[in-house]
């Protein structure tokens, strides 16, 4: 499981995303925008990766 998570983190980094919370990834500068949209209940496209997604 750890290897899979590590692979996902590496793949996200390769695509320009960085981890900014325990399990949230965003491109630099977009972290606050996403959280703001979630607080306003705005529909956004998301991708879930992992056993609990």
C-alpha positions in Angstrom: 0.0 0.0 0.0 2.8 2.5 0.8 4.4 1.9 -2.5 1.1 2.6 -4.3 0.6 5.8 -2.3 4.2 6.9 -3.0 3.7 6.2 -6.7 0.6 8.3 -6.7 2.4 11.2 -5.0 5.2 10.9 -7.5 2.8 10.8 -10.5 1.0 13.9 -9.2 4.3 15.7 -8.8 5.2 14.8 -12.3 2.0 16.3 -13.5 2.6 19.6 -11.7 0.5 18.9 -8.6 1.8 19.1 -5.0 0.3 17.7 -1.8 -1.0 20.5 0.5 -3.0 18.5 3.0 -2.7 14.9 4.0 -4.6 13.7 1.0 -5.2 16.8 -1.2 -3.2 17.7 -4.3 -3.4 20.9 -6.4 -1.2 22.9 -8.7 0.7 25.6 -6.9 -1.6 28.6 -6.3 -4.9 26.6 -6.7 -5.1 25.2 -3.2 -7.1 28.1 -1.7 -9.4 28.3 -4.8 -10.4 24.6 -4.4 -11.1 25.0 -0.7 -13.1 28.1 -1.3 -15.2 26.4 -3.9 -15.8 23.5 -1.5 -16.9 25.8 1.2 -19.4 27.5 -1.2 -20.7 24.1 -2.3 -19.8 24.8 -6.0 -19.7 21.7 -8.2 -16.1 20.9 -9.4 -14.6 18.0 -11.3 -12.5 15.8 -9.1 -10.5 12.6 -9.4 -10.3 10.1 -6.6 -7.4 7.7 -6.3 -6.9 5.0 -3.8 -8.8 2.3 -1.9 -11.2 4.7 -0.2 -12.0 6.8 -3.3 
